[in-house]
């Protein structure tokens, strides 16, 4: 991939990732977020976080299945950081708009509501990934340790899906599509690893 194409693709990724945020800012500016603006912000930021996490998780399997898509790896960190950005907005919505920075109210919320517990766990799983997303962090941790640490993205994705389901009323299946996508992406990893091991095994002559 030449430099110009890479720049164009990065610009497009930035635009696509920032679009939900711009929509929220415009909706707030024009007072067009509906009767429950806080709920609209929470839903939009949470949904975008899960979608970007799914895209981040999809990059490695796609590269293995389709070698021509190896260039996607250049965008994994960027998309992952945008997922953390929206997760932070989602968390701040809870901290500032729902709880007014009241620590006691937040602790009670975590203890009383399992979907809040799962959401906080998901965010805390993403936090070290964002903090160690630089080349300097990779050098300091070492490649193997860095890879082990970044397996927390699986924890974040699972907790994020649980957070989504547990806040829904019984019978509401809105999270189902995202659950299927995340589950398929998580399952793809051991399946692809098994396939690679089979390919690496020497064939026994008949």
Backbone as JSON Lines, residues from 0, in Angstrom:
{"i":0,"aa":"X","n":[0.84,-1.19,0.0],"ca":[0.0,0.0,0.0],"c":[0.88,1.24,0.0]}
{"i":1,"aa":"X","n":[0.63,2.16,-0.94],"ca":[1.46,3.35,-0.99],"c":[1.04,4.37,0.08]}
{"i":2,"aa":"X","n":[1.88,5.35,0.28],"ca":[1.69,6.31,1.37],"c":[0.4,7.12,1.21]}
{"i":3,"aa":"X","n":[0.12,7.53,-0.02],"ca":[-1.08,8.35,-0.26],"c":[-2.35,7.57,0.08]}
{"i":4,"aa":"X","n":[-2.41,6.3,-0.33],"ca":[-3.58,5.48,-0.03],"c":[-3.75,5.31,1.47]}
{"i":5,"aa":"X","n":[-2.62,5.1,2.17],"ca":[-2.68,4.94,3.62],"c":[-3.21,6.2,4.29]}
{"i":6,"aa":"X","n":[-2.76,7.36,3.82],"ca":[-3.22,8.63,4.4],"c":[-4.72,8.8,4.17]}
{"i":7,"aa":"X","n":[-5.17,8.51,2.95],"ca":[-6.59,8.64,2.63],"c":[-7.43,7.71,3.5]}
{"i":8,"aa":"X","n":[-6.97,6.47,3.67],"ca":[-7.71,5.51,4.49],"c":[-7.75,5.95,5.95]}
{"i":9,"aa":"X","n":[-6.64,6.51,6.45],"ca":[-6.62,6.98,7.83],"c":[-7.59,8.13,8.03]}
{"i":10,"aa":"X","n":[-7.65,9.02,7.06],"ca":[-8.61,10.14,7.13],"c":[-10.04,9.61,7.17]}
{"i":11,"aa":"X","n":[-10.33,8.62,6.32],"ca":[-11.67,8.03,6.28],"c":[-12.01,7.34,7.59]}
{"i":12,"aa":"X","n":[-11.02,6.64,8.18],"ca":[-11.25,5.98,9.47],"c":[-11.53,7.01,10.55]}
{"i":13,"aa":"X","n":[-10.77,8.1,10.56],"ca":[-11.0,9.18,11.54],"c":[-12.41,9.75,11.39]}
{"i":14,"aa":"X","n":[-12.8,10.0,10.15],"ca":[-14.14,10.56,9.9],"c":[-15.22,9.6,10.38]}
{"i":15,"aa":"X","n":[-15.06,8.32,10.02],"ca":[-16.06,7.33,10.41],"c":[-16.15,7.18,11.93]}
{"i":16,"aa":"X","n":[-15.0,7.19,12.59],"ca":[-14.98,7.02,14.05],"c":[-15.5,8.25,14.79]}
{"i":17,"aa":"X","n":[-15.3,9.42,14.21],"ca":[-15.74,10.65,14.87],"c":[-17.2,10.99,14.57]}
{"i":18,"aa":"X","n":[-17.78,10.35,13.55],"ca":[-19.15,10.67,13.14],"c":[-20.15,10.55,14.29]}
{"i":19,"aa":"X","n":[-20.15,9.46,15.09],"ca":[-21.12,9.38,16.19],"c":[-20.94,10.5,17.22]}
{"i":20,"aa":"X","n":[-19.69,10.87,17.5],"ca":[-19.43,11.95,18.44],"c":[-19.96,13.27,17.9]}
{"i":21,"aa":"X","n":[-19.72,13.54,16.61],"ca":[-20.22,14.78,15.99],"c":[-21.74,14.81,16.01]}
{"i":22,"aa":"X","n":[-22.36,13.64,15.79],"ca":[-23.82,13.57,15.84],"c":[-24.33,13.93,17.23]}
{"i":23,"aa":"X","n":[-23.66,13.44,18.27],"ca":[-24.08,13.75,19.64],"c":[-23.89,15.23,19.95]}
{"i":24,"aa":"X","n":[-22.75,15.78,19.55],"ca":[-22.49,17.2,19.8],"c":[-23.54,18.05,19.09]}
{"i":25,"aa":"X","n":[-23.83,17.72,17.84],"ca":[-24.83,18.47,17.08],"c":[-26.22,18.32,17.7]}
{"i":26,"aa":"X","n":[-26.54,17.1,18.14],"ca":[-27.83,16.88,18.78],"c":[-27.98,17.66,20.06]}
{"i":27,"aa":"X","n":[-26.89,17.73,20.85],"ca":[-26.92,18.5,22.09],"c":[-27.03,20.0,21.8]}
{"i":28,"aa":"X","n":[-26.3,20.46,20.79],"ca":[-26.29,21.89,20.42],"c":[-27.66,22.33,19.91]}
{"i":29,"aa":"X","n":[-28.34,21.46,19.18],"ca":[-29.64,21.81,18.6],"c":[-30.81,21.33,19.47]}
{"i":30,"aa":"X","n":[-30.48,20.77,20.65],"ca":[-31.5,20.25,21.57],"c":[-32.37,19.21,20.86]}
{"i":31,"aa":"X","n":[-31.7,18.28,20.17],"ca":[-32.41,17.31,19.34],"c":[-32.1,15.87,19.74]}
{"i":32,"aa":"X","n":[-31.8,15.66,21.02],"ca":[-31.49,14.32,21.49],"c":[-32.69,13.62,22.1]}
{"i":33,"aa":"X","n":[-33.84,14.24,22.02],"ca":[-35.05,13.62,22.53],"c":[-35.34,14.02,23.97]}
{"i":34,"aa":"X","n":[-36.43,13.5,24.53],"ca":[-36.82,13.88,25.89],"c":[-35.86,13.39,26.97]}
{"i":35,"aa":"X","n":[-35.11,12.33,26.67],"ca":[-34.13,11.79,27.63],"c":[-32.74,11.91,27.01]}
{"i":36,"aa":"X","n":[-32.19,13.12,27.05],"ca":[-30.9,13.37,26.41],"c":[-29.78,12.55,27.03]}
{"i":37,"aa":"X","n":[-29.8,12.42,28.35],"ca":[-28.76,11.64,29.02],"c":[-28.81,10.18,28.59]}
{"i":38,"aa":"X","n":[-30.0,9.64,28.5],"ca":[-30.15,8.26,28.03],"c":[-29.68,8.09,26.59]}
{"i":39,"aa":"X","n":[-29.96,9.09,25.76],"ca":[-29.53,9.03,24.36],"c":[-28.01,9.04,24.26]}
{"i":40,"aa":"X","n":[-27.37,9.86,25.08],"ca":[-25.9,9.92,25.08],"c":[-25.32,8.6,25.57]}
{"i":41,"aa":"X","n":[-25.89,8.07,26.64],"ca":[-25.4,6.78,27.19],"c":[-25.54,5.67,26.17]}
{"i":42,"aa":"X","n":[-26.69,5.6,25.52],"ca":[-26.93,4.53,24.55],"c":[-26.0,4.65,23.35]}
{"i":43,"aa":"X","n":[-25.87,5.86,22.81],"ca":[-25.04,6.07,21.62],"c":[-23.58,5.78,21.89]}
{"i":44,"aa":"X","n":[-23.07,6.23,23.02],"ca":[-21.65,6.01,23.33],"c":[-21.38,4.54,23.64]}
{"i":45,"aa":"X","n":[-22.3,3.88,24.34],"ca":[-22.12,2.46,24.63],"c":[-22.18,1.61,23.38]}
{"i":46,"aa":"X","n":[-23.16,1.89,22.52],"ca":[-23.29,1.14,21.27],"c":[-22.07,1.33,20.38]}
{"i":47,"aa":"X","n":[-21.57,2.56,20.29],"ca":[-20.39,2.81,19.46],"c":[-19.16,2.12,20.03]}
{"i":48,"aa":"X","n":[-19.04,2.09,21.35],"ca":[-17.91,1.39,21.97],"c":[-17.9,-0.08,21.56]}
{"i":49,"aa":"X","n":[-19.04,-0.73,21.66],"ca":[-19.11,-2.16,21.31],"c":[-18.84,-2.38,19.83]}
{"i":50,"aa":"X","n":[-19.36,-1.51,18.98],"ca":[-19.12,-1.67,17.55],"c":[-17.63,-1.53,17.22]}
{"i":51,"aa":"X","n":[-16.97,-0.56,17.83],"ca":[-15.54,-0.37,17.56],"c":[-14.72,-1.49,18.16]}
{"i":52,"aa":"X","n":[-15.14,-2.01,19.3],"ca":[-14.45,-3.18,19.87],"c":[-14.58,-4.37,18.92]}
{"i":53,"aa":"X","n":[-15.76,-4.54,18.35],"ca":[-15.97,-5.65,17.41],"c":[-15.08,-5.5,16.18]}
{"i":54,"aa":"X","n":[-14.97,-4.28,15.67],"ca":[-14.09,-4.04,14.51],"c":[-12.64,-4.33,14.88]}
{"i":55,"aa":"X","n":[-12.22,-3.89,16.07],"ca":[-10.85,-4.16,16.53],"c":[-10.59,-5.65,16.62]}
{"i":56,"aa":"X","n":[-11.55,-6.38,17.16],"ca":[-11.4,-7.84,17.29],"c":[-11.42,-8.54,15.93]}
{"i":57,"aa":"X","n":[-12.06,-7.93,14.95],"ca":[-12.19,-8.57,13.64],"c":[-10.92,-8.48,12.81]}
{"i":58,"aa":"X","n":[-10.04,-7.54,13.13],"ca":[-8.89,-7.29,12.26],"c":[-7.95,-8.48,12.19]}
{"i":59,"aa":"X","n":[-7.6,-9.05,13.33],"ca":[-6.66,-10.19,13.31],"c":[-7.2,-11.4,12.56]}
{"i":60,"aa":"X","n":[-8.45,-11.85,12.83],"ca":[-8.97,-12.98,12.05],"c":[-9.05,-12.71,10.55]}
{"i":61,"aa":"X","n":[-9.42,-11.49,10.18],"ca":[-9.5,-11.16,8.76],"c":[-8.13,-11.24,8.09]}
{"i":62,"aa":"X","n":[-7.11,-10.79,8.8],"ca":[-5.74,-10.83,8.26],"c":[-5.3,-12.28,8.04]}
{"i":63,"aa":"X","n":[-5.69,-13.16,8.94],"ca":[-5.28,-14.56,8.81],"c":[-6.06,-15.27,7.71]}
{"i":64,"aa":"X","n":[-7.33,-14.95,7.6],"ca":[-8.16,-15.6,6.59],"c":[-7.89,-15.06,5.19]}
{"i":65,"aa":"X","n":[-7.61,-13.76,5.1],"ca":[-7.39,-13.12,3.8],"c":[-6.06,-12.36,3.86]}
{"i":66,"aa":"X","n":[-4.96,-12.97,3.46],"ca":[-3.64,-12.33,3.57],"c":[-3.56,-10.97,2.89]}
{"i":67,"aa":"X","n":[-4.37,-10.75,1.86],"ca":[-4.34,-9.46,1.17],"c":[-4.82,-8.31,2.06]}
{"i":68,"aa":"X","n":[-5.47,-8.65,3.16],"ca":[-5.96,-7.63,4.08],"c":[-4.99,-7.38,5.24]}
{"i":69,"aa":"X","n":[-3.74,-7.78,5.06],"ca":[-2.75,-7.61,6.13],"c":[-2.59,-6.14,6.53]}
{"i":70,"aa":"X","n":[-2.86,-5.22,5.6],"ca":[-2.72,-3.78,5.88],"c":[-3.69,-3.29,6.94]}
{"i":71,"aa":"X","n":[-4.72,-4.07,7.27],"ca":[-5.69,-3.66,8.28],"c":[-5.05,-3.45,9.65]}
{"i":72,"aa":"X","n":[-3.93,-4.16,9.88],"ca":[-3.27,-4.06,11.18],"c":[-2.84,-2.63,11.48]}
{"i":73,"aa":"X","n":[-2.62,-1.82,10.44],"ca":[-2.21,-0.43,10.62],"c":[-3.29,0.41,11.28]}
{"i":74,"aa":"X","n":[-4.53,-0.11,11.29],"ca":[-5.64,0.66,11.83],"c":[-6.17,0.1,13.15]}
{"i":75,"aa":"X","n":[-5.62,-1.02,13.59],"ca":[-6.16,-1.66,14.79],"c":[-6.0,-0.77,16.02]}
{"i":76,"aa":"X","n":[-4.83,-0.2,16.21],"ca":[-4.62,0.64,17.38],"c":[-5.52,1.87,17.35]}
{"i":77,"aa":"X","n":[-5.66,2.48,16.17],"ca":[-6.49,3.67,16.04],"c":[-7.94,3.37,16.39]}
{"i":78,"aa":"X","n":[-8.47,2.29,15.84],"ca":[-9.86,1.92,16.13],"c":[-10.03,1.55,17.6]}
{"i":79,"aa":"X","n":[-9.04,0.84,18.14],"ca":[-9.08,0.48,19.56],"c":[-9.08,1.69,20.47]}
{"i":80,"aa":"X","n":[-8.3,2.71,20.12],"ca":[-8.27,3.93,20.93],"c":[-9.58,4.7,20.82]}
{"i":81,"aa":"X","n":[-10.19,4.66,19.66],"ca":[-11.51,5.29,19.53],"c":[-12.54,4.54,20.36]}
{"i":82,"aa":"X","n":[-12.42,3.21,20.44],"ca":[-13.32,2.44,21.3],"c":[-13.17,2.9,22.75]}
{"i":83,"aa":"X","n":[-11.93,3.11,23.17],"ca":[-11.69,3.59,24.54],"c":[-12.23,5.01,24.71]}
{"i":84,"aa":"X","n":[-12.11,5.84,23.69],"ca":[-12.63,7.2,23.74],"c":[-14.14,7.19,24.0]}
{"i":85,"aa":"X","n":[-14.86,6.36,23.26],"ca":[-16.31,6.3,23.47],"c":[-16.66,5.62,24.79]}
{"i":86,"aa":"X","n":[-15.85,4.65,25.2],"ca":[-16.07,4.03,26.51],"c":[-15.9,5.07,27.62]}
{"i":87,"aa":"X","n":[-14.93,5.97,27.45],"ca":[-14.71,7.03,28.44],"c":[-15.9,7.99,28.46]}
{"i":88,"aa":"X","n":[-16.41,8.35,27.28],"ca":[-17.61,9.2,27.23],"c":[-18.79,8.51,27.9]}
{"i":89,"aa":"X","n":[-18.9,7.2,27.66],"ca":[-19.98,6.42,28.27],"c":[-19.84,6.41,29.79]}
{"i":90,"aa":"X","n":[-18.63,6.21,30.26],"ca":[-18.37,6.21,31.69],"c":[-18.63,7.59,32.31]}
{"i":91,"aa":"X","n":[-18.2,8.65,31.62],"ca":[-18.41,10.01,32.13],"c":[-19.9,10.37,32.17]}
{"i":92,"aa":"X","n":[-20.67,9.81,31.25],"ca":[-22.11,10.03,31.29],"c":[-22.69,9.49,32.59]}
{"i":93,"aa":"X","n":[-22.22,8.3,32.97],"ca":[-22.68,7.7,34.23],"c":[-22.17,8.48,35.44]}
{"i":94,"aa":"X","n":[-20.88,8.84,35.4],"ca":[-20.26,9.53,36.54],"c":[-20.84,10.93,36.72]}
{"i":95,"aa":"X","n":[-20.93,11.69,35.63],"ca":[-21.31,13.1,35.73],"c":[-22.82,13.33,35.63]}
{"i":96,"aa":"X","n":[-23.45,12.73,34.62],"ca":[-24.85,13.06,34.37],"c":[-25.82,12.24,35.22]}
{"i":97,"aa":"X","n":[-25.48,10.98,35.47],"ca":[-26.36,10.15,36.29],"c":[-26.07,10.26,37.78]}
{"i":98,"aa":"X","n":[-24.8,10.46,38.14],"ca":[-24.43,10.44,39.56],"c":[-23.84,11.74,40.08]}
{"i":99,"aa":"X","n":[-23.68,12.73,39.21],"ca":[-23.18,14.05,39.62],"c":[-21.88,13.97,40.42]}
{"i":100,"aa":"X","n":[-21.0,13.04,40.02],"ca":[-19.68,12.86,40.64],"c":[-19.78,12.43,42.11]}
{"i":101,"aa":"X","n":[-20.91,11.89,42.51],"ca":[-21.11,11.44,43.89],"c":[-20.54,10.04,44.05]}
{"i":102,"aa":"X","n":[-19.39,9.93,44.73],"ca":[-18.7,8.65,44.88],"c":[-19.56,7.62,45.59]}
{"i":103,"aa":"X","n":[-20.27,8.04,46.64],"ca":[-21.1,7.1,47.39],"c":[-22.22,6.55,46.51]}
{"i":104,"aa":"X","n":[-22.81,7.4,45.7],"ca":[-23.87,6.96,44.8],"c":[-23.32,5.97,43.77]}
{"i":105,"aa":"X","n":[-22.12,6.23,43.28],"ca":[-21.51,5.34,42.28],"c":[-21.2,3.98,42.88]}
{"i":106,"aa":"X","n":[-20.63,3.97,44.09],"ca":[-20.32,2.7,44.75],"c":[-21.58,1.9,45.03]}
{"i":107,"aa":"X","n":[-22.64,2.6,45.44],"ca":[-23.91,1.92,45.68],"c":[-24.47,1.36,44.38]}
{"i":108,"aa":"X","n":[-24.3,2.12,43.29],"ca":[-24.76,1.68,41.97],"c":[-24.04,0.4,41.55]}
{"i":109,"aa":"X","n":[-22.73,0.37,41.77],"ca":[-21.92,-0.79,41.39],"c":[-22.34,-2.02,42.19]}
{"i":110,"aa":"X","n":[-22.6,-1.81,43.48],"ca":[-22.96,-2.93,44.35],"c":[-24.38,-3.43,44.08]}
{"i":111,"aa":"X","n":[-25.26,-2.52,43.67],"ca":[-26.68,-2.87,43.56],"c":[-27.09,-3.35,42.17]}
{"i":112,"aa":"X","n":[-26.47,-2.82,41.15],"ca":[-26.89,-3.11,39.78],"c":[-25.79,-3.88,39.04]}
{"i":113,"aa":"X","n":[-26.11,-5.1,38.63],"ca":[-25.08,-5.93,38.0],"c":[-24.66,-5.39,36.64]}
{"i":114,"aa":"X","n":[-25.53,-4.69,35.93],"ca":[-25.12,-4.15,34.64],"c":[-24.11,-3.01,34.82]}
{"i":115,"aa":"X","n":[-24.21,-2.3,35.94],"ca":[-23.2,-1.27,36.24],"c":[-21.88,-1.94,36.59]}
{"i":116,"aa":"X","n":[-21.95,-3.0,37.39],"ca":[-20.73,-3.75,37.74],"c":[-20.01,-4.23,36.48]}
{"i":117,"aa":"X","n":[-20.78,-4.8,35.53],"ca":[-20.18,-5.3,34.29],"c":[-19.62,-4.15,33.45]}
{"i":118,"aa":"X","n":[-20.31,-3.02,33.42],"ca":[-19.83,-1.88,32.65],"c":[-18.54,-1.32,33.2]}
{"i":119,"aa":"X","n":[-18.46,-1.19,34.51],"ca":[-17.22,-0.69,35.13],"c":[-16.08,-1.68,34.9]}
{"i":120,"aa":"X","n":[-16.37,-2.98,34.99],"ca":[-15.34,-3.99,34.73],"c":[-14.84,-3.9,33.3]}
{"i":121,"aa":"X","n":[-15.75,-3.67,32.36],"ca":[-15.36,-3.53,30.96],"c":[-14.45,-2.32,30.78]}
{"i":122,"aa":"X","n":[-14.8,-1.21,31.4],"ca":[-13.99,0.0,31.25],"c":[-12.61,-0.19,31.88]}
{"i":123,"aa":"X","n":[-12.56,-0.78,33.06],"ca":[-11.28,-0.99,33.73],"c":[-10.41,-1.97,32.96]}
{"i":124,"aa":"X","n":[-11.02,-2.85,32.18],"ca":[-10.25,-3.77,31.33],"c":[-9.64,-3.03,30.14]}
{"i":125,"aa":"X","n":[-10.35,-2.02,29.65],"ca":[-9.84,-1.24,28.5],"c":[-8.77,-0.24,28.91]}
{"i":126,"aa":"X","n":[-8.84,0.23,30.15],"ca":[-7.93,1.29,30.59],"c":[-6.45,0.94,30.41]}
{"i":127,"aa":"X","n":[-5.97,-0.23,30.9],"ca":[-4.55,-0.54,30.7],"c":[-4.18,-0.74,29.24]}
{"i":128,"aa":"X","n":[-5.14,-1.13,28.4],"ca":[-4.85,-1.28,26.98],"c":[-4.59,0.07,26.34]}
{"i":129,"aa":"X","n":[-5.38,1.06,26.71],"ca":[-5.17,2.41,26.18],"c":[-3.84,2.99,26.68]}
{"i":130,"aa":"X","n":[-3.54,2.74,27.95],"ca":[-2.31,3.3,28.54],"c":[-1.05,2.65,27.97]}
{"i":131,"aa":"X","n":[-1.17,1.45,27.43],"ca":[0.0,0.74,26.89],"c":[-0.07,0.59,25.37]}
{"i":132,"aa":"X","n":[-0.73,1.52,24.72],"ca":[-0.92,1.4,23.27],"c":[0.23,2.0,22.45]}
{"i":133,"aa":"X","n":[1.23,2.53,23.13],"ca":[2.33,3.18,22.42],"c":[3.47,2.19,22.13]}
{"i":134,"aa":"X","n":[4.31,2.57,21.19],"ca":[5.48,1.75,20.87],"c":[6.42,1.68,22.06]}
{"i":135,"aa":"X","n":[6.51,2.77,22.84],"ca":[7.35,2.79,24.04],"c":[6.88,1.73,25.04]}
{"i":136,"aa":"X","n":[5.56,1.61,25.22],"ca":[5.02,0.63,26.17],"c":[5.32,-0.79,25.7]}
{"i":137,"aa":"X","n":[5.25,-1.02,24.39],"ca":[5.55,-2.36,23.86],"c":[7.01,-2.72,24.15]}
{"i":138,"aa":"X","n":[7.91,-1.75,23.95],"ca":[9.34,-2.01,24.22],"c":[9.56,-2.28,25.7]}
{"i":139,"aa":"X","n":[8.92,-1.52,26.57],"ca":[9.13,-1.67,28.0],"c":[8.56,-2.99,28.53]}
{"i":140,"aa":"X","n":[7.38,-3.36,28.04],"ca":[6.75,-4.59,28.51],"c":[7.33,-5.83,27.85]}
{"i":141,"aa":"X","n":[7.81,-5.66,26.63],"ca":[8.22,-6.82,25.84],"c":[7.02,-7.35,25.08]}
{"i":142,"aa":"X","n":[7.26,-7.87,23.9],"ca":[6.17,-8.29,23.03],"c":[5.23,-9.3,23.67]}
{"i":143,"aa":"X","n":[5.79,-10.33,24.33],"ca":[4.94,-11.38,24.91],"c":[4.08,-10.85,26.03]}
{"i":144,"aa":"X","n":[4.68,-10.07,26.93],"ca":[3.9,-9.5,28.04],"c":[2.83,-8.54,27.53]}
{"i":145,"aa":"X","n":[3.19,-7.76,26.51],"ca":[2.24,-6.81,25.93],"c":[1.05,-7.57,25.33]}
{"i":146,"aa":"X","n":[1.34,-8.65,24.62],"ca":[0.26,-9.46,24.02],"c":[-0.63,-10.08,25.09]}
{"i":147,"aa":"X","n":[-0.02,-10.54,26.18],"ca":[-0.82,-11.12,27.26],"c":[-1.73,-10.07,27.88]}
{"i":148,"aa":"X","n":[-1.17,-8.9,28.14],"ca":[-1.96,-7.81,28.73],"c":[-3.13,-7.44,27.83]}
{"i":149,"aa":"X","n":[-2.88,-7.38,26.53],"ca":[-3.91,-6.92,25.61],"c":[-4.97,-7.98,25.32]}
{"i":150,"aa":"X","n":[-4.82,-9.15,25.94],"ca":[-5.92,-10.11,25.9],"c":[-7.09,-9.64,26.77]}
{"i":151,"aa":"X","n":[-6.87,-8.58,27.54],"ca":[-7.96,-8.0,28.31],"c":[-9.08,-7.47,27.42]}
{"i":152,"aa":"X","n":[-8.79,-7.27,26.15],"ca":[-9.84,-6.83,25.25],"c":[-10.97,-7.86,25.19]}
{"i":153,"aa":"X","n":[-10.63,-9.15,25.37],"ca":[-11.66,-10.19,25.38],"c":[-12.56,-10.03,26.61]}
{"i":154,"aa":"X","n":[-11.93,-9.74,27.75],"ca":[-12.69,-9.5,28.98],"c":[-13.6,-8.28,28.8]}
{"i":155,"aa":"X","n":[-13.05,-7.22,28.21],"ca":[-13.84,-6.0,28.0],"c":[-15.03,-6.27,27.09]}
{"i":156,"aa":"X","n":[-14.81,-7.03,26.03],"ca":[-15.9,-7.33,25.09],"c":[-17.0,-8.15,25.77]}
{"i":157,"aa":"X","n":[-16.61,-9.17,26.53],"ca":[-17.6,-10.02,27.2],"c":[-18.37,-9.22,28.25]}
{"i":158,"aa":"X","n":[-17.64,-8.44,29.05],"ca":[-18.31,-7.61,30.07],"c":[-19.2,-6.56,29.41]}
{"i":159,"aa":"X","n":[-18.75,-6.03,28.27],"ca":[-19.55,-5.04,27.56],"c":[-20.86,-5.62,27.07]}
{"i":160,"aa":"X","n":[-20.82,-6.83,26.55],"ca":[-22.05,-7.5,26.09],"c":[-22.97,-7.81,27.28]}
{"i":161,"aa":"X","n":[-22.38,-8.27,28.39],"ca":[-23.18,-8.53,29.59],"c":[-23.83,-7.24,30.09]}
{"i":162,"aa":"X","n":[-23.07,-6.16,30.08],"ca":[-23.6,-4.84,30.48],"c":[-24.8,-4.45,29.61]}
{"i":163,"aa":"X","n":[-24.7,-4.72,28.32],"ca":[-25.75,-4.39,27.37],"c":[-27.02,-5.21,27.66]}
{"i":164,"aa":"X","n":[-26.84,-6.53,27.85],"ca":[-27.99,-7.4,28.09],"c":[-28.67,-7.08,29.42]}
{"i":165,"aa":"X","n":[-27.89,-6.91,30.47],"ca":[-28.46,-6.8,31.81],"c":[-29.23,-5.51,32.05]}
{"i":166,"aa":"X","n":[-29.0,-4.51,31.21],"ca":[-29.75,-3.28,31.41],"c":[-31.06,-3.27,30.62]}
{"i":167,"aa":"X","n":[-31.26,-4.31,29.78],"ca":[-32.47,-4.4,28.98],"c":[-33.61,-5.05,29.77]}
{"i":168,"aa":"X","n":[-34.84,-4.67,29.4],"ca":[-36.0,-5.31,30.0],"c":[-36.12,-6.74,29.46]}
{"i":169,"aa":"X","n":[-36.71,-7.65,30.25],"ca":[-36.89,-9.04,29.78],"c":[-37.65,-9.08,28.45]}
{"i":170,"aa":"X","n":[-37.13,-9.9,27.54],"ca":[-37.78,-10.05,26.24],"c":[-37.24,-9.13,25.17]}
{"i":171,"aa":"X","n":[-36.47,-8.11,25.55],"ca":[-35.88,-7.2,24.56],"c":[-34.61,-7.83,24.01]}
{"i":172,"aa":"X","n":[-34.55,-8.01,22.7],"ca":[-33.44,-8.73,22.08],"c":[-32.5,-7.82,21.29]}
{"i":173,"aa":"X","n":[-32.52,-6.54,21.58],"ca":[-31.66,-5.59,20.86],"c":[-30.18,-5.99,20.89]}
{"i":174,"aa":"X","n":[-29.66,-6.49,22.03],"ca":[-28.22,-6.83,22.05],"c":[-27.85,-8.1,21.29]}
{"i":175,"aa":"X","n":[-28.84,-8.83,20.77],"ca":[-28.56,-10.15,20.2],"c":[-27.57,-10.1,19.04]}
{"i":176,"aa":"X","n":[-27.77,-9.16,18.11],"ca":[-26.9,-9.1,16.94],"c":[-25.45,-8.85,17.35]}
{"i":177,"aa":"X","n":[-25.24,-7.9,18.26],"ca":[-23.87,-7.62,18.71],"c":[-23.29,-8.8,19.46]}
{"i":178,"aa":"X","n":[-24.12,-9.5,20.22],"ca":[-23.65,-10.68,20.96],"c":[-23.16,-11.75,20.0]}
{"i":179,"aa":"X","n":[-23.91,-11.99,18.94],"ca":[-23.51,-13.0,17.95],"c":[-22.2,-12.61,17.29]}
{"i":180,"aa":"X","n":[-22.06,-11.34,16.94],"ca":[-20.82,-10.87,16.29],"c":[-19.62,-11.05,17.22]}
{"i":181,"aa":"X","n":[-19.76,-10.59,18.46],"ca":[-18.65,-10.7,19.43],"c":[-18.31,-12.16,19.69]}
{"i":182,"aa":"X","n":[-19.33,-12.99,19.86],"ca":[-19.1,-14.42,20.11],"c":[-18.36,-15.07,18.94]}
{"i":183,"aa":"X","n":[-18.77,-14.73,17.72],"ca":[-18.12,-15.31,16.54],"c":[-16.66,-14.87,16.46]}
{"i":184,"aa":"X","n":[-16.39,-13.61,16.77],"ca":[-15.01,-13.09,16.71],"c":[-14.13,-13.72,17.79]}
{"i":185,"aa":"X","n":[-14.69,-13.97,18.96],"ca":[-13.92,-14.63,20.02],"c":[-13.67,-16.09,19.69]}
{"i":186,"aa":"X","n":[-14.68,-16.75,19.13],"ca":[-14.54,-18.16,18.76],"c":[-13.57,-18.33,17.59]}
{"i":187,"aa":"X","n":[-13.48,-17.33,16.73],"ca":[-12.6,-17.43,15.56],"c":[-11.14,-17.61,15.95]}
{"i":188,"aa":"X","n":[-10.75,-17.07,17.08],"ca":[-9.34,-17.15,17.47],"c":[-8.87,-18.57,17.75]}
{"i":189,"aa":"X","n":[-9.51,-19.32,18.64],"ca":[-9.05,-20.71,18.83],"c":[-9.23,-21.57,17.58]}
{"i":190,"aa":"X","n":[-10.27,-21.29,16.79],"ca":[-10.48,-22.07,15.56],"c":[-9.33,-21.83,14.59]}
{"i":191,"aa":"X","n":[-8.95,-20.58,14.4],"ca":[-7.84,-20.26,13.49],"c":[-6.51,-20.79,14.03]}
{"i":192,"aa":"X","n":[-6.33,-20.73,15.36],"ca":[-5.1,-21.26,15.95],"c":[-5.01,-22.77,15.72]}
{"i":193,"aa":"X","n":[-6.14,-23.47,15.88],"ca":[-6.17,-24.91,15.62],"c":[-5.88,-25.2,14.16]}
{"i":194,"aa":"X","n":[-6.43,-24.41,13.26],"ca":[-6.18,-24.62,11.83],"c":[-4.71,-24.43,11.5]}
{"i":195,"aa":"X","n":[-4.1,-23.41,12.1],"ca":[-2.68,-23.15,11.85],"c":[-1.8,-24.27,12.38]}
{"i":196,"aa":"X","n":[-2.18,-24.84,13.54],"ca":[-1.4,-25.96,14.1],"c":[-1.48,-27.17,13.17]}
{"i":197,"aa":"X","n":[-2.65,-27.41,12.63],"ca":[-2.82,-28.55,11.72],"c":[-1.98,-28.36,10.45]}
{"i":198,"aa":"X","n":[-1.93,-27.12,9.95],"ca":[-1.14,-26.86,8.77],"c":[0.34,-27.04,9.04]}
{"i":199,"aa":"X","n":[0.74,-26.71,10.29],"ca":[2.17,-26.79,10.63],"c":[2.63,-28.22,10.87]}
{"i":200,"aa":"X","n":[1.69,-29.13,11.12],"ca":[2.08,-30.51,11.38],"c":[2.61,-31.17,10.12]}
{"i":201,"aa":"X","n":[3.73,-31.88,10.21],"ca":[4.25,-32.57,9.03],"c":[3.32,-33.69,8.59]}
{"i":202,"aa":"X","n":[3.15,-33.81,7.33],"ca":[2.29,-34.89,6.81],"c":[3.02,-36.22,6.9]}
{"i":203,"aa":"X","n":[2.28,-37.26,7.3],"ca":[2.86,-38.6,7.43],"c":[2.72,-39.33,6.1]}
{"i":204,"aa":"X","n":[3.85,-39.8,5.56],"ca":[3.77,-40.5,4.27],"c":[2.95,-41.79,4.38]}
{"i":205,"aa":"X","n":[2.18,-42.08,3.34],"ca":[1.34,-43.29,3.34],"c":[2.22,-44.52,3.22]}
